[in-house]
Amino acid sequence: MVELTYLAIIIIFSVYLYINDKNKLKVAGVGFGKVTFSLTPYVLGIILIASIIQVCIPKEIIVSLLGKDSGLIAPILAAVFGSVFEGPTIIAFVLGASLLVSGASIAAVGAFISSFSMVGLVAIPLEKKELGITFTVVRFVITLSASILIGYLIGVII
């Protein structure tokens, strides 16, 4: 249903722009093309990673490390795992869904998505260079801790 709503909004705005300002429609189309082109490698790569997770990592391992019975360790492990990745947040949802299907707890998935979105371990060298070691360490500790807390809270609420 959400997809149909988005499609309807796109059609309405496209028709409006076509009637009133074809140049803006062209600019919007070019912008859409650029964003689509730039996101395609991420999307394809993440779909591949999600498929590999589901096929190569036995469900039993994911359940034992990230499942409901893993207790407090699951969100911690998931947050650490999520901190390694970096990219558009929408990609985190695809990977999170893959983990959920493979037996991870909702708390672990919440921590993973939050960490993926906030921590960004791969950017630390650049962050350290541009903003300094103190800022980098403080931000890393706060965002990783917040990701774990978010995972726990999601697990309690849902």
Chimera marker file (.cmm) of the C-alpha trace (Angstrom):
<marker_set name="trace">
<marker id="1" x="0.000" y="0.000" z="0.000" r="1" g="1" b="0" radius="0.5"/>
<marker id="2" x="2.861" y="2.377" z="0.838" r="1" g="1" b="0" radius="0.5"/>
<marker id="3" x="4.419" y="1.694" z="-2.560" r="1" g="1" b="0" radius="0.5"/>
<marker id="4" x="1.170" y="2.685" z="-4.282" r="1" g="1" b="0" radius="0.5"/>
<marker id="5" x="1.051" y="5.895" z="-2.261" r="1" g="1" b="0" radius="0.5"/>
<marker id="6" x="4.604" y="6.773" z="-3.296" r="1" g="1" b="0" radius="0.5"/>
<marker id="7" x="3.815" y="5.944" z="-6.907" r="1" g="1" b="0" radius="0.5"/>
<marker id="8" x="0.688" y="8.127" z="-6.827" r="1" g="1" b="0" radius="0.5"/>
<marker id="9" x="2.658" y="11.052" z="-5.367" r="1" g="1" b="0" radius="0.5"/>
<marker id="10" x="5.340" y="10.657" z="-8.041" r="1" g="1" b="0" radius="0.5"/>
<marker id="11" x="2.752" y="10.567" z="-10.814" r="1" g="1" b="0" radius="0.5"/>
<marker id="12" x="0.889" y="13.601" z="-9.457" r="1" g="1" b="0" radius="0.5"/>
<marker id="13" x="4.053" y="15.694" z="-9.158" r="1" g="1" b="0" radius="0.5"/>
<marker id="14" x="5.331" y="14.517" z="-12.545" r="1" g="1" b="0" radius="0.5"/>
<marker id="15" x="2.081" y="15.483" z="-14.272" r="1" g="1" b="0" radius="0.5"/>
<marker id="16" x="2.068" y="18.819" z="-12.437" r="1" g="1" b="0" radius="0.5"/>
<marker id="17" x="5.651" y="19.548" z="-13.500" r="1" g="1" b="0" radius="0.5"/>
<marker id="18" x="4.992" y="18.368" z="-17.051" r="1" g="1" b="0" radius="0.5"/>
<marker id="19" x="2.119" y="20.823" z="-17.343" r="1" g="1" b="0" radius="0.5"/>
<marker id="20" x="3.739" y="23.754" z="-15.509" r="1" g="1" b="0" radius="0.5"/>
<marker id="21" x="7.521" y="23.477" z="-15.873" r="1" g="1" b="0" radius="0.5"/>
<marker id="22" x="9.038" y="20.775" z="-18.072" r="1" g="1" b="0" radius="0.5"/>
<marker id="23" x="12.543" y="21.984" z="-17.211" r="1" g="1" b="0" radius="0.5"/>
<marker id="24" x="12.024" y="21.179" z="-13.509" r="1" g="1" b="0" radius="0.5"/>
<marker id="25" x="10.708" y="17.746" z="-14.503" r="1" g="1" b="0" radius="0.5"/>
<marker id="26" x="13.907" y="17.196" z="-16.485" r="1" g="1" b="0" radius="0.5"/>
<marker id="27" x="16.045" y="18.335" z="-13.532" r="1" g="1" b="0" radius="0.5"/>
<marker id="28" x="14.104" y="16.008" z="-11.215" r="1" g="1" b="0" radius="0.5"/>
<marker id="29" x="14.550" y="13.121" z="-13.661" r="1" g="1" b="0" radius="0.5"/>
<marker id="30" x="18.299" y="13.718" z="-13.896" r="1" g="1" b="0" radius="0.5"/>
<marker id="31" x="18.523" y="13.894" z="-10.089" r="1" g="1" b="0" radius="0.5"/>
<marker id="32" x="16.569" y="10.659" z="-9.795" r="1" g="1" b="0" radius="0.5"/>
<marker id="33" x="18.901" y="9.015" z="-12.300" r="1" g="1" b="0" radius="0.5"/>
<marker id="34" x="22.013" y="10.155" z="-10.428" r="1" g="1" b="0" radius="0.5"/>
<marker id="35" x="20.719" y="8.918" z="-7.075" r="1" g="1" b="0" radius="0.5"/>
<marker id="36" x="19.606" y="5.614" z="-8.576" r="1" g="1" b="0" radius="0.5"/>
<marker id="37" x="22.959" y="5.151" z="-10.293" r="1" g="1" b="0" radius="0.5"/>
<marker id="38" x="24.916" y="5.977" z="-7.127" r="1" g="1" b="0" radius="0.5"/>
<marker id="39" x="22.822" y="3.657" z="-4.917" r="1" g="1" b="0" radius="0.5"/>
<marker id="40" x="22.807" y="0.685" z="-7.297" r="1" g="1" b="0" radius="0.5"/>
<marker id="41" x="26.250" y="-0.674" z="-6.275" r="1" g="1" b="0" radius="0.5"/>
<marker id="42" x="25.262" y="-0.444" z="-2.591" r="1" g="1" b="0" radius="0.5"/>
<marker id="43" x="21.939" y="-2.163" z="-3.149" r="1" g="1" b="0" radius="0.5"/>
<marker id="44" x="23.402" y="-4.956" z="-5.266" r="1" g="1" b="0" radius="0.5"/>
<marker id="45" x="26.283" y="-5.452" z="-2.836" r="1" g="1" b="0" radius="0.5"/>
<marker id="46" x="24.005" y="-5.602" z="0.180" r="1" g="1" b="0" radius="0.5"/>
<marker id="47" x="21.598" y="-7.995" z="-1.520" r="1" g="1" b="0" radius="0.5"/>
<marker id="48" x="24.612" y="-10.200" z="-2.225" r="1" g="1" b="0" radius="0.5"/>
<marker id="49" x="25.806" y="-9.946" z="1.393" r="1" g="1" b="0" radius="0.5"/>
<marker id="50" x="22.304" y="-10.698" z="2.706" r="1" g="1" b="0" radius="0.5"/>
<marker id="51" x="22.094" y="-13.731" z="0.425" r="1" g="1" b="0" radius="0.5"/>
<marker id="52" x="25.509" y="-14.940" z="1.557" r="1" g="1" b="0" radius="0.5"/>
<marker id="53" x="24.481" y="-14.536" z="5.201" r="1" g="1" b="0" radius="0.5"/>
<marker id="54" x="21.344" y="-16.598" z="4.636" r="1" g="1" b="0" radius="0.5"/>
<marker id="55" x="23.116" y="-19.311" z="2.627" r="1" g="1" b="0" radius="0.5"/>
<marker id="56" x="26.619" y="-19.559" z="4.091" r="1" g="1" b="0" radius="0.5"/>
<marker id="57" x="26.104" y="-18.842" z="7.771" r="1" g="1" b="0" radius="0.5"/>
<marker id="58" x="24.070" y="-21.629" z="9.315" r="1" g="1" b="0" radius="0.5"/>
<marker id="59" x="20.876" y="-20.434" z="10.958" r="1" g="1" b="0" radius="0.5"/>
<marker id="60" x="21.954" y="-22.197" z="14.149" r="1" g="1" b="0" radius="0.5"/>
<marker id="61" x="24.988" y="-19.910" z="14.459" r="1" g="1" b="0" radius="0.5"/>
<marker id="62" x="22.927" y="-16.748" z="14.004" r="1" g="1" b="0" radius="0.5"/>
<marker id="63" x="20.347" y="-18.032" z="16.492" r="1" g="1" b="0" radius="0.5"/>
<marker id="64" x="23.029" y="-18.977" z="19.025" r="1" g="1" b="0" radius="0.5"/>
<marker id="65" x="24.826" y="-15.611" z="18.773" r="1" g="1" b="0" radius="0.5"/>
<marker id="66" x="21.989" y="-13.190" z="18.026" r="1" g="1" b="0" radius="0.5"/>
<marker id="67" x="18.794" y="-15.066" z="18.898" r="1" g="1" b="0" radius="0.5"/>
<marker id="68" x="16.360" y="-14.454" z="21.745" r="1" g="1" b="0" radius="0.5"/>
<marker id="69" x="18.103" y="-16.961" z="24.001" r="1" g="1" b="0" radius="0.5"/>
<marker id="70" x="21.450" y="-15.165" z="23.602" r="1" g="1" b="0" radius="0.5"/>
<marker id="71" x="20.355" y="-12.675" z="26.226" r="1" g="1" b="0" radius="0.5"/>
<marker id="72" x="22.201" y="-9.415" z="26.690" r="1" g="1" b="0" radius="0.5"/>
<marker id="73" x="25.095" y="-10.387" z="24.433" r="1" g="1" b="0" radius="0.5"/>
<marker id="74" x="23.009" y="-10.403" z="21.212" r="1" g="1" b="0" radius="0.5"/>
<marker id="75" x="22.556" y="-6.612" z="20.913" r="1" g="1" b="0" radius="0.5"/>
<marker id="76" x="26.220" y="-6.073" z="21.786" r="1" g="1" b="0" radius="0.5"/>
<marker id="77" x="27.445" y="-8.461" z="19.083" r="1" g="1" b="0" radius="0.5"/>
<marker id="78" x="24.956" y="-7.075" z="16.574" r="1" g="1" b="0" radius="0.5"/>
<marker id="79" x="26.031" y="-3.488" z="17.293" r="1" g="1" b="0" radius="0.5"/>
<marker id="80" x="29.689" y="-4.402" z="16.808" r="1" g="1" b="0" radius="0.5"/>
<marker id="81" x="28.803" y="-6.226" z="13.573" r="1" g="1" b="0" radius="0.5"/>
<marker id="82" x="26.749" y="-3.256" z="12.346" r="1" g="1" b="0" radius="0.5"/>
<marker id="83" x="29.525" y="-0.776" z="13.123" r="1" g="1" b="0" radius="0.5"/>
<marker id="84" x="31.757" y="-2.402" z="10.507" r="1" g="1" b="0" radius="0.5"/>
<marker id="85" x="29.371" y="-1.517" z="7.675" r="1" g="1" b="0" radius="0.5"/>
<marker id="86" x="28.720" y="1.907" z="6.268" r="1" g="1" b="0" radius="0.5"/>
<marker id="87" x="26.305" y="3.110" z="3.651" r="1" g="1" b="0" radius="0.5"/>
<marker id="88" x="22.770" y="4.353" z="3.166" r="1" g="1" b="0" radius="0.5"/>
<marker id="89" x="20.471" y="3.470" z="6.059" r="1" g="1" b="0" radius="0.5"/>
<marker id="90" x="18.032" y="1.771" z="3.704" r="1" g="1" b="0" radius="0.5"/>
<marker id="91" x="20.698" y="-0.900" z="3.210" r="1" g="1" b="0" radius="0.5"/>
<marker id="92" x="20.732" y="-1.568" z="6.964" r="1" g="1" b="0" radius="0.5"/>
<marker id="93" x="17.045" y="-2.453" z="6.772" r="1" g="1" b="0" radius="0.5"/>
<marker id="94" x="17.700" y="-5.086" z="4.103" r="1" g="1" b="0" radius="0.5"/>
<marker id="95" x="20.518" y="-6.638" z="6.129" r="1" g="1" b="0" radius="0.5"/>
<marker id="96" x="18.478" y="-6.393" z="9.339" r="1" g="1" b="0" radius="0.5"/>
<marker id="97" x="15.587" y="-8.212" z="7.680" r="1" g="1" b="0" radius="0.5"/>
<marker id="98" x="18.005" y="-10.896" z="6.514" r="1" g="1" b="0" radius="0.5"/>
<marker id="99" x="19.274" y="-11.345" z="10.072" r="1" g="1" b="0" radius="0.5"/>
<marker id="100" x="15.709" y="-11.461" z="11.419" r="1" g="1" b="0" radius="0.5"/>
<marker id="101" x="14.727" y="-14.146" z="8.893" r="1" g="1" b="0" radius="0.5"/>
<marker id="102" x="17.857" y="-16.071" z="9.885" r="1" g="1" b="0" radius="0.5"/>
<marker id="103" x="16.828" y="-16.134" z="13.553" r="1" g="1" b="0" radius="0.5"/>
<marker id="104" x="18.297" y="-13.001" z="15.122" r="1" g="1" b="0" radius="0.5"/>
<marker id="105" x="16.267" y="-11.373" z="17.889" r="1" g="1" b="0" radius="0.5"/>
<marker id="106" x="14.482" y="-8.082" z="17.327" r="1" g="1" b="0" radius="0.5"/>
<marker id="107" x="16.814" y="-6.506" z="19.915" r="1" g="1" b="0" radius="0.5"/>
<marker id="108" x="19.857" y="-7.635" z="17.924" r="1" g="1" b="0" radius="0.5"/>
<marker id="109" x="18.363" y="-6.325" z="14.679" r="1" g="1" b="0" radius="0.5"/>
<marker id="110" x="17.565" y="-2.974" z="16.324" r="1" g="1" b="0" radius="0.5"/>
<marker id="111" x="21.136" y="-2.677" z="17.596" r="1" g="1" b="0" radius="0.5"/>
<marker id="112" x="22.526" y="-3.696" z="14.197" r="1" g="1" b="0" radius="0.5"/>
<marker id="113" x="20.475" y="-1.132" z="12.258" r="1" g="1" b="0" radius="0.5"/>
<marker id="114" x="21.272" y="1.634" z="14.753" r="1" g="1" b="0" radius="0.5"/>
<marker id="115" x="24.974" y="0.843" z="14.737" r="1" g="1" b="0" radius="0.5"/>
<marker id="116" x="25.076" y="0.581" z="10.947" r="1" g="1" b="0" radius="0.5"/>
<marker id="117" x="23.469" y="4.016" z="10.742" r="1" g="1" b="0" radius="0.5"/>
<marker id="118" x="25.454" y="5.803" z="13.457" r="1" g="1" b="0" radius="0.5"/>
<marker id="119" x="28.839" y="4.256" z="14.194" r="1" g="1" b="0" radius="0.5"/>
<marker id="120" x="30.757" y="3.958" z="10.899" r="1" g="1" b="0" radius="0.5"/>
<marker id="121" x="33.939" y="2.186" z="11.949" r="1" g="1" b="0" radius="0.5"/>
<marker id="122" x="35.430" y="2.399" z="8.446" r="1" g="1" b="0" radius="0.5"/>
<marker id="123" x="35.331" y="6.212" z="8.519" r="1" g="1" b="0" radius="0.5"/>
<marker id="124" x="37.302" y="6.519" z="11.762" r="1" g="1" b="0" radius="0.5"/>
<marker id="125" x="40.693" y="7.241" z="10.113" r="1" g="1" b="0" radius="0.5"/>
<marker id="126" x="39.229" y="10.173" z="8.162" r="1" g="1" b="0" radius="0.5"/>
<marker id="127" x="37.206" y="11.368" z="11.159" r="1" g="1" b="0" radius="0.5"/>
<marker id="128" x="40.310" y="11.254" z="13.364" r="1" g="1" b="0" radius="0.5"/>
<marker id="129" x="42.281" y="13.254" z="10.796" r="1" g="1" b="0" radius="0.5"/>
<marker id="130" x="39.587" y="15.899" z="10.313" r="1" g="1" b="0" radius="0.5"/>
<marker id="131" x="38.105" y="16.185" z="13.822" r="1" g="1" b="0" radius="0.5"/>
<marker id="132" x="40.790" y="14.846" z="16.149" r="1" g="1" b="0" radius="0.5"/>
<marker id="133" x="41.230" y="11.727" z="18.251" r="1" g="1" b="0" radius="0.5"/>
<marker id="134" x="39.256" y="12.996" z="21.258" r="1" g="1" b="0" radius="0.5"/>
<marker id="135" x="36.153" y="13.776" z="19.218" r="1" g="1" b="0" radius="0.5"/>
<marker id="136" x="36.435" y="10.482" z="17.329" r="1" g="1" b="0" radius="0.5"/>
<marker id="137" x="36.754" y="8.324" z="20.446" r="1" g="1" b="0" radius="0.5"/>
<marker id="138" x="33.956" y="10.124" z="22.317" r="1" g="1" b="0" radius="0.5"/>
<marker id="139" x="31.599" y="9.949" z="19.327" r="1" g="1" b="0" radius="0.5"/>
<marker id="140" x="32.428" y="6.275" z="18.730" r="1" g="1" b="0" radius="0.5"/>
<marker id="141" x="31.830" y="5.269" z="22.356" r="1" g="1" b="0" radius="0.5"/>
<marker id="142" x="28.578" y="7.248" z="22.576" r="1" g="1" b="0" radius="0.5"/>
<marker id="143" x="27.147" y="5.999" z="19.276" r="1" g="1" b="0" radius="0.5"/>
<marker id="144" x="28.097" y="2.367" z="19.894" r="1" g="1" b="0" radius="0.5"/>
<marker id="145" x="26.643" y="2.517" z="23.422" r="1" g="1" b="0" radius="0.5"/>
<marker id="146" x="23.495" y="4.213" z="22.114" r="1" g="1" b="0" radius="0.5"/>
<marker id="147" x="23.103" y="1.507" z="19.469" r="1" g="1" b="0" radius="0.5"/>
<marker id="148" x="23.257" y="-1.207" z="22.109" r="1" g="1" b="0" radius="0.5"/>
<marker id="149" x="20.770" y="0.668" z="24.312" r="1" g="1" b="0" radius="0.5"/>
<marker id="150" x="18.417" y="1.171" z="21.352" r="1" g="1" b="0" radius="0.5"/>
<marker id="151" x="18.566" y="-2.560" z="20.641" r="1" g="1" b="0" radius="0.5"/>
<marker id="152" x="17.717" y="-3.410" z="24.249" r="1" g="1" b="0" radius="0.5"/>
<marker id="153" x="14.827" y="-0.938" z="24.291" r="1" g="1" b="0" radius="0.5"/>
<marker id="154" x="13.412" y="-2.270" z="21.030" r="1" g="1" b="0" radius="0.5"/>
<marker id="155" x="13.643" y="-5.782" z="22.466" r="1" g="1" b="0" radius="0.5"/>
<marker id="156" x="11.759" y="-4.732" z="25.594" r="1" g="1" b="0" radius="0.5"/>
<marker id="157" x="9.094" y="-2.722" z="23.773" r="1" g="1" b="0" radius="0.5"/>
<marker id="158" x="8.375" y="-5.156" z="20.947" r="1" g="1" b="0" radius="0.5"/>
<link id1="1" id2="2" r="1" g="1" b="0" radius="0.2"/>
<link id1="2" id2="3" r="1" g="1" b="0" radius="0.2"/>
<link id1="3" id2="4" r="1" g="1" b="0" radius="0.2"/>
<link id1="4" id2="5" r="1" g="1" b="0" radius="0.2"/>
<link id1="5" id2="6" r="1" g="1" b="0" radius="0.2"/>
<link id1="6" id2="7" r="1" g="1" b="0" radius="0.2"/>
<link id1="7" id2="8" r="1" g="1" b="0" radius="0.2"/>
<link id1="8" id2="9" r="1" g="1" b="0" radius="0.2"/>
<link id1="9" id2="10" r="1" g="1" b="0" radius="0.2"/>
<link id1="10" id2="11" r="1" g="1" b="0" radius="0.2"/>
<link id1="11" id2="12" r="1" g="1" b="0" radius="0.2"/>
<link id1="12" id2="13" r="1" g="1" b="0" radius="0.2"/>
<link id1="13" id2="14" r="1" g="1" b="0" radius="0.2"/>
<link id1="14" id2="15" r="1" g="1" b="0" radius="0.2"/>
<link id1="15" id2="16" r="1" g="1" b="0" radius="0.2"/>
<link id1="16" id2="17" r="1" g="1" b="0" radius="0.2"/>
<link id1="17" id2="18" r="1" g="1" b="0" radius="0.2"/>
<link id1="18" id2="19" r="1" g="1" b="0" radius="0.2"/>
<link id1="19" id2="20" r="1" g="1" b="0" radius="0.2"/>
<link id1="20" id2="21" r="1" g="1" b="0" radius="0.2"/>
<link id1="21" id2="22" r="1" g="1" b="0" radius="0.2"/>
<link id1="22" id2="23" r="1" g="1" b="0" radius="0.2"/>
<link id1="23" id2="24" r="1" g="1" b="0" radius="0.2"/>
<link id1="24" id2="25" r="1" g="1" b="0" radius="0.2"/>
<link id1="25" id2="26" r="1" g="1" b="0" radius="0.2"/>
<link id1="26" id2="27" r="1" g="1" b="0" radius="0.2"/>
<link id1="27" id2="28" r="1" g="1" b="0" radius="0.2"/>
<link id1="28" id2="29" r="1" g="1" b="0" radius="0.2"/>
<link id1="29" id2="30" r="1" g="1" b="0" radius="0.2"/>
<link id1="30" id2="31" r="1" g="1" b="0" radius="0.2"/>
<link id1="31" id2="32" r="1" g="1" b="0" radius="0.2"/>
<link id1="32" id2="33" r="1" g="1" b="0" radius="0.2"/>
<link id1="33" id2="34" r="1" g="1" b="0" radius="0.2"/>
<link id1="34" id2="35" r="1" g="1" b="0" radius="0.2"/>
<link id1="35" id2="36" r="1" g="1" b="0" radius="0.2"/>
<link id1="36" id2="37" r="1" g="1" b="0" radius="0.2"/>
<link id1="37" id2="38" r="1" g="1" b="0" radius="0.2"/>
<link id1="38" id2="39" r="1" g="1" b="0" radius="0.2"/>
<link id1="39" id2="40" r="1" g="1" b="0" radius="0.2"/>
<link id1="40" id2="41" r="1" g="1" b="0" radius="0.2"/>
<link id1="41" id2="42" r="1" g="1" b="0" radius="0.2"/>
<link id1="42" id2="43" r="1" g="1" b="0" radius="0.2"/>
<link id1="43" id2="44" r="1" g="1" b="0" radius="0.2"/>
<link id1="44" id2="45" r="1" g="1" b="0" radius="0.2"/>
<link id1="45" id2="46" r="1" g="1" b="0" radius="0.2"/>
<link id1="46" id2="47" r="1" g="1" b="0" radius="0.2"/>
<link id1="47" id2="48" r="1" g="1" b="0" radius="0.2"/>
<link id1="48" id2="49" r="1" g="1" b="0" radius="0.2"/>
<link id1="49" id2="50" r="1" g="1" b="0" radius="0.2"/>
<link id1="50" id2="51" r="1" g="1" b="0" radius="0.2"/>
<link id1="51" id2="52" r="1" g="1" b="0" radius="0.2"/>
<link id1="52" id2="53" r="1" g="1" b="0" radius="0.2"/>
<link id1="53" id2="54" r="1" g="1" b="0" radius="0.2"/>
<link id1="54" id2="55" r="1" g="1" b="0" radius="0.2"/>
<link id1="55" id2="56" r="1" g="1" b="0" radius="0.2"/>
<link id1="56" id2="57" r="1" g="1" b="0" radius="0.2"/>
<link id1="57" id2="58" r="1" g="1" b="0" radius="0.2"/>
<link id1="58" id2="59" r="1" g="1" b="0" radius="0.2"/>
<link id1="59" id2="60" r="1" g="1" b="0" radius="0.2"/>
<link id1="60" id2="61" r="1" g="1" b="0" radius="0.2"/>
<link id1="61" id2="62" r="1" g="1" b="0" radius="0.2"/>
<link id1="62" id2="63" r="1" g="1" b="0" radius="0.2"/>
<link id1="63" id2="64" r="1" g="1" b="0" radius="0.2"/>
<link id1="64" id2="65" r="1" g="1" b="0" radius="0.2"/>
<link id1="65" id2="66" r="1" g="1" b="0" radius="0.2"/>
<link id1="66" id2="67" r="1" g="1" b="0" radius="0.2"/>
<link id1="67" id2="68" r="1" g="1" b="0" radius="0.2"/>
<link id1="68" id2="69" r="1" g="1" b="0" radius="0.2"/>
<link id1="69" id2="70" r="1" g="1" b="0" radius="0.2"/>
<link id1="70" id2="71" r="1" g="1" b="0" radius="0.2"/>
<link id1="71" id2="72" r="1" g="1" b="0" radius="0.2"/>
<link id1="72" id2="73" r="1" g="1" b="0" radius="0.2"/>
<link id1="73" id2="74" r="1" g="1" b="0" radius="0.2"/>
<link id1="74" id2="75" r="1" g="1" b="0" radius="0.2"/>
<link id1="75" id2="76" r="1" g="1" b="0" radius="0.2"/>
<link id1="76" id2="77" r="1" g="1" b="0" radius="0.2"/>
<link id1="77" id2="78" r="1" g="1" b="0" radius="0.2"/>
<link id1="78" id2="79" r="1" g="1" b="0" radius="0.2"/>
<link id1="79" id2="80" r="1" g="1" b="0" radius="0.2"/>
<link id1="80" id2="81" r="1" g="1" b="0" radius="0.2"/>
<link id1="81" id2="82" r="1" g="1" b="0" radius="0.2"/>
<link id1="82" id2="83" r="1" g="1" b="0" radius="0.2"/>
<link id1="83" id2="84" r="1" g="1" b="0" radius="0.2"/>
<link id1="84" id2="85" r="1" g="1" b="0" radius="0.2"/>
<link id1="85" id2="86" r="1" g="1" b="0" radius="0.2"/>
<link id1="86" id2="87" r="1" g="1" b="0" radius="0.2"/>
<link id1="87" id2="88" r="1" g="1" b="0" radius="0.2"/>
<link id1="88" id2="89" r="1" g="1" b="0" radius="0.2"/>
<link id1="89" id2="90" r="1" g="1" b="0" radius="0.2"/>
<link id1="90" id2="91" r="1" g="1" b="0" radius="0.2"/>
<link id1="91" id2="92" r="1" g="1" b="0" radius="0.2"/>
<link id1="92" id2="93" r="1" g="1" b="0" radius="0.2"/>
<link id1="93" id2="94" r="1" g="1" b="0" radius="0.2"/>
<link id1="94" id2="95" r="1" g="1" b="0" radius="0.2"/>
<link id1="95" id2="96" r="1" g="1" b="0" radius="0.2"/>
<link id1="96" id2="97" r="1" g="1" b="0" radius="0.2"/>
<link id1="97" id2="98" r="1" g="1" b="0" radius="0.2"/>
<link id1="98" id2="99" r="1" g="1" b="0" radius="0.2"/>
<link id1="99" id2="100" r="1" g="1" b="0" radius="0.2"/>
<link id1="100" id2="101" r="1" g="1" b="0" radius="0.2"/>
<link id1="101" id2="102" r="1" g="1" b="0" radius="0.2"/>
<link id1="102" id2="103" r="1" g="1" b="0" radius="0.2"/>
<link id1="103" id2="104" r="1" g="1" b="0" radius="0.2"/>
<link id1="104" id2="105" r="1" g="1" b="0" radius="0.2"/>
<link id1="105" id2="106" r="1" g="1" b="0" radius="0.2"/>
<link id1="106" id2="107" r="1" g="1" b="0" radius="0.2"/>
<link id1="107" id2="108" r="1" g="1" b="0" radius="0.2"/>
<link id1="108" id2="109" r="1" g="1" b="0" radius="0.2"/>
<link id1="109" id2="110" r="1" g="1" b="0" radius="0.2"/>
<link id1="110" id2="111" r="1" g="1" b="0" radius="0.2"/>
<link id1="111" id2="112" r="1" g="1" b="0" radius="0.2"/>
<link id1="112" id2="113" r="1" g="1" b="0" radius="0.2"/>
<link id1="113" id2="114" r="1" g="1" b="0" radius="0.2"/>
<link id1="114" id2="115" r="1" g="1" b="0" radius="0.2"/>
<link id1="115" id2="116" r="1" g="1" b="0" radius="0.2"/>
<link id1="116" id2="117" r="1" g="1" b="0" radius="0.2"/>
<link id1="117" id2="118" r="1" g="1" b="0" radius="0.2"/>
<link id1="118" id2="119" r="1" g="1" b="0" radius="0.2"/>
<link id1="119" id2="120" r="1" g="1" b="0" radius="0.2"/>
<link id1="120" id2="121" r="1" g="1" b="0" radius="0.2"/>
<link id1="121" id2="122" r="1" g="1" b="0" radius="0.2"/>
<link id1="122" id2="123" r="1" g="1" b="0" radius="0.2"/>
<link id1="123" id2="124" r="1" g="1" b="0" radius="0.2"/>
<link id1="124" id2="125" r="1" g="1" b="0" radius="0.2"/>
<link id1="125" id2="126" r="1" g="1" b="0" radius="0.2"/>
<link id1="126" id2="127" r="1" g="1" b="0" radius="0.2"/>
<link id1="127" id2="128" r="1" g="1" b="0" radius="0.2"/>
<link id1="128" id2="129" r="1" g="1" b="0" radius="0.2"/>
<link id1="129" id2="130" r="1" g="1" b="0" radius="0.2"/>
<link id1="130" id2="131" r="1" g="1" b="0" radius="0.2"/>
<link id1="131" id2="132" r="1" g="1" b="0" radius="0.2"/>
<link id1="132" id2="133" r="1" g="1" b="0" radius="0.2"/>
<link id1="133" id2="134" r="1" g="1" b="0" radius="0.2"/>
<link id1="134" id2="135" r="1" g="1" b="0" radius="0.2"/>
<link id1="135" id2="136" r="1" g="1" b="0" radius="0.2"/>
<link id1="136" id2="137" r="1" g="1" b="0" radius="0.2"/>
<link id1="137" id2="138" r="1" g="1" b="0" radius="0.2"/>
<link id1="138" id2="139" r="1" g="1" b="0" radius="0.2"/>
<link id1="139" id2="140" r="1" g="1" b="0" radius="0.2"/>
<link id1="140" id2="141" r="1" g="1" b="0" radius="0.2"/>
<link id1="141" id2="142" r="1" g="1" b="0" radius="0.2"/>
<link id1="142" id2="143" r="1" g="1" b="0" radius="0.2"/>
<link id1="143" id2="144" r="1" g="1" b="0" radius="0.2"/>
<link id1="144" id2="145" r="1" g="1" b="0" radius="0.2"/>
<link id1="145" id2="146" r="1" g="1" b="0" radius="0.2"/>
<link id1="146" id2="147" r="1" g="1" b="0" radius="0.2"/>
<link id1="147" id2="148" r="1" g="1" b="0" radius="0.2"/>
<link id1="148" id2="149" r="1" g="1" b="0" radius="0.2"/>
<link id1="149" id2="150" r="1" g="1" b="0" radius="0.2"/>
<link id1="150" id2="151" r="1" g="1" b="0" radius="0.2"/>
<link id1="151" id2="152" r="1" g="1" b="0" radius="0.2"/>
<link id1="152" id2="153" r="1" g="1" b="0" radius="0.2"/>
<link id1="153" id2="154" r="1" g="1" b="0" radius="0.2"/>
<link id1="154" id2="155" r="1" g="1" b="0" radius="0.2"/>
<link id1="155" id2="156" r="1" g="1" b="0" radius="0.2"/>
<link id1="156" id2="157" r="1" g="1" b="0" radius="0.2"/>
<link id1="157" id2="158" r="1" g="1" b="0" radius="0.2"/>
</marker_set>
